[in-house]
């Protein structure tokens, strides 16, 4: 019998063939970088490649062999950034970033940009509207 081969017993499928034993597939790193590989016992691997890749890393989607960067800006409404800002998808599954609020706006592009004309300091009496008549007025 040839080295690295197994002879099937008589009565089994393809009993006349010598089937080479596959090496441990995980030794050749078939999974996406950073994804754990598990060799699958031959009785479980019928119709498979003899290995199983676990889930893609955070920020990626796929089957573990091929993982693609998730475009968070496309996946969510403007990536969750305020509509007045720009969402930029970061490479290598690093997420996304939001630009700063535009001129004339206050806040974080990550959450909300508020028009500076709508934000008055708490000590400004005009934020409550004009005062009504007082009891001291004749």
C-alpha positions in Angstrom: 0.0 0.0 0.0 1.3 3.5 -0.8 2.4 5.7 2.0 -0.3 8.2 3.1 -3.1 6.0 1.7 -5.8 4.0 3.4 -7.3 0.8 1.9 -11.1 0.7 2.3 -12.4 -2.7 3.5 -14.3 -4.9 1.1 -17.9 -4.1 0.8 -17.4 -0.4 1.4 -18.0 2.2 -1.3 -15.0 2.4 -3.6 -13.4 -0.6 -1.9 -11.2 -1.0 -5.0 -9.6 2.5 -4.6 -6.9 3.8 -2.4 -7.9 7.1 -0.8 -5.1 9.4 0.3 -5.4 10.7 3.8 -5.6 14.5 3.8 -3.1 16.3 5.9 -4.6 18.4 8.8 -6.1 21.2 6.6 -5.7 23.8 9.3 -1.9 23.5 9.0 -2.1 25.4 5.7 -4.2 28.3 7.3 -7.2 28.1 5.1 -9.2 30.6 7.2 -9.2 34.4 7.0 -6.4 35.9 9.2 -7.4 35.9 12.8 -10.1 33.3 12.4 -9.8 30.1 14.3 -9.6 26.9 12.2 -10.8 23.5 13.4 -9.9 20.2 11.7 -13.1 18.2 11.2 -12.9 14.4 11.8 -13.3 12.5 8.5 -16.7 11.0 9.6 -18.1 14.6 9.9 -16.4 16.0 6.8 -18.2 14.0 4.1 -18.8 16.6 1.4 -16.7 19.3 3.2 -13.1 20.3 3.0 -12.1 18.6 6.3 -11.9 21.9 8.3 -14.2 24.5 9.8 -13.5 28.2 10.1 -15.2 30.0 13.0 -16.8 33.4 12.7 -15.2 36.4 11.1 -13.5 39.1 13.3 -15.5 42.1 14.6 -16.1 44.6 11.7 -16.2 41.8 9.1 -18.8 39.5 7.7 -18.5 36.2 5.8 -18.0 32.5 6.3 -14.6 32.6 8.0 -12.7 31.6 4.9 -13.6 34.9 3.1 -14.4 37.8 5.4 -15.3 41.3 4.0 -15.1 44.6 5.7 -18.5 45.8 6.8 -19.3 49.3 5.4 -20.8 50.8 8.6 -21.7 54.0 6.6 -23.9 52.0 4.2 -25.2 49.5 6.8 -26.8 52.2 9.0 -28.4 55.5 8.2 -25.2 57.6 7.5 -23.4 55.2 9.8 -25.1 56.6 12.8 -23.4 60.0 12.3 -25.4 63.2 12.4 -26.9 64.0 9.0 -24.9 67.3 8.8 -21.6 65.3 8.9 -19.9 62.8 6.6 -19.4 59.2 7.5 -16.2 57.5 6.5 -15.8 53.7 6.5 -12.4 52.8 8.0 -10.3 50.0 6.4 -9.5 46.6 7.9 -12.7 46.3 9.9 -11.8 49.3 12.1 -15.4 50.7 12.0 -16.3 54.2 10.8 -15.6 57.8 11.8 -17.8 60.9 11.5 -16.6 64.3 10.4 -16.8 67.3 12.7 -20.0 69.4 12.8 -20.0 72.1 10.1 -19.3 75.8 10.9 -22.2 77.4 12.8 -23.0 74.1 14.6 -22.0 72.8 18.0 -21.8 69.2 19.1 -20.2 66.0 18.0 -20.6 64.6 14.5 -20.9 61.2 16.3 -24.2 62.1 17.9 -25.8 65.5 17.1 -24.9 68.8 15.6 -27.1 71.7 16.9 -27.3 75.1 15.1 -25.4 77.7 17.2 -28.4 80.1 16.8 -30.6 77.6 18.7 -28.1 77.3 21.6 -28.2 80.2 24.0 -26.2 80.3 27.3 -28.3 79.6 30.4 -27.6 83.1 31.7 -29.2 84.8 28.7 -32.7 86.0 29.7 -33.9 86.1 26.1 -33.8 82.3 26.0 -37.1 82.5 27.9 -38.7 85.0 25.6 -39.5 88.6 26.6 -40.5 89.1 30.2 -44.1 89.8 31.0 -45.3 92.8 33.0 -44.2 92.9 36.6 -46.2 94.0 39.7 -43.9 97.1 39.9 -45.0 98.4 36.5 -47.6 101.2 36.8 
